[in-house]
């Protein structure tokens, strides 16, 4: 079974876990969101990756901002200014042994997680609000993020 290293990037901290396709999470933890730029963030991600890399087949990112999952770029603004308008997934992939990296907006990730395994399991239409260092959210209609 494939195992992914998941990073949930927030303005205060970055949470992480190893997760499989069944939604089982292991090796959970967090580190403070680096304030001194992307290289410090990549160094922390590499530190986590090195502790679990023998079982990882890909990387999943939950990111604040206007995420373009196809291009792997975060637009707009967020509490992590240095992740915007750069080829973020490409940079992370290069630092983490070339593994594939997927990215999605954190509000969308939250809504999809609730639909899959959480309080909204079995529902088709929900509104999800995320409150942390910033405020975000997602609307799901007929099982699809709008």
N, C-alpha and C positions, 0 to 999 in steps of 0.2 A: 504494500500500500504506500502511495506517495505521502510524504511528509513535507510540510511547508513551514518556513520560518516566517512568522507574521509580525509585522511592526505596525503599531498604531501610534502615529506621530501626533503629539499634542504640544501645545505651547508651554506646558509645565514639565511634562515627562513623556517619554516614549515607552509604551508598554510593549511587551513581546511575549511570544509563545511559539511552541511547535505544535502544529495542528494537522490532523489527517482529514481525509475526505468524509469521515463520519462525524467530524466536529469535536473529536476528542483532543483536548489541549494538555500539553505537558511542558515542562521546562519554562514556566512562566516567570516573568520578572519585569523590571523597569529600570530606566536610568533617567536622570534629569536631562531635559532637552538642552543640548549645548547652545550657549549664547554666542559662541565665538566662530560660528560659521559652518559651512557644509563639510569641510574636511574633518572637523571634530565630530560631527554627526556620523560620517562614514567610518571614522575610527571606532566609535562606540558600537556601530552596527557590526563591524568586523570582529570586535571583541566577543560579542554575543555569538556571531556565526562560528567563530573558532571553537566555541565550547560545545556546539551541537552539529557541526558540518557533516560528519560522517553519515547522518541520516536524512539530510535535507535534499529535496529535489527541485525546489523553487522558493521564491520569495514573494510574499504578498504584503502590500503596503496600504494602510488606511491613512489618508492624508487630508488635512484641512485645505480649503481653497477650491478653486474652479478646476477640477481635475479633468484632463483629457486622457482617458485610459488607453486610447489607441496610440497617441504620440508619446505617452509617458511624461507629460509635462503638466505642471501645476500653474495655473494662471491666477489672476485676481490677487487678493491679499490674504494674509493669515497671521497668526501669532508666530510663525516661523518664516521670516522674510527671505532667508537665503535658499529656500526650496523652489522659488518661483522663477518661471521663464527660463529654465535650463532643462537639458535632457536628463531629468532626475532618475528615471528607471535605468537608463543606460549607464549613468555614473555609478549607481548602486550595484548593478550587475557586474561591471568591471571590477569593483572592489570586492565582490563576493564570488570570486572564482568563475565568473561568466554565467552563473545560474540565471534562468529566466525570472524576470520581475514583472509582476502585475500591480496595478495601482487603481484605487477607486477613492472617491470622496468619502470622508469619515462618516458623514450623515447618511449616505447611501449604504455604507457598510453596516452601520448600526441597524437601519431598517431591514436590510436583507438578513442580518443575523437574527433579529427578532422574528421575522417571518419563518426562518428555517428551524430554529431551535428554541425560540424565546416566547415571550408573552403573546406574540401575534401569530404563533404557529396555527396553521389552518385558515387564517384570514386571507382575503384577497385585496382589501383596501385598507390602508393605514396611513397615518401621519406620524412621523417620528421626529422628535426634537432632541438635539444633543446640546447639553450645556456643560462647558468646561472653561478653558481659557478664552474660548470664543463660543459663539452660538451658531448652530447649524441645524440641518434637518433634511428630511426627505419626504416625498409623497409617493405612495405606491398605489396604483390603480390597476385592478385586474391582475395583480401579481407582478406588475412591471413598474420599475422606478421611472417616474416622470421627469 
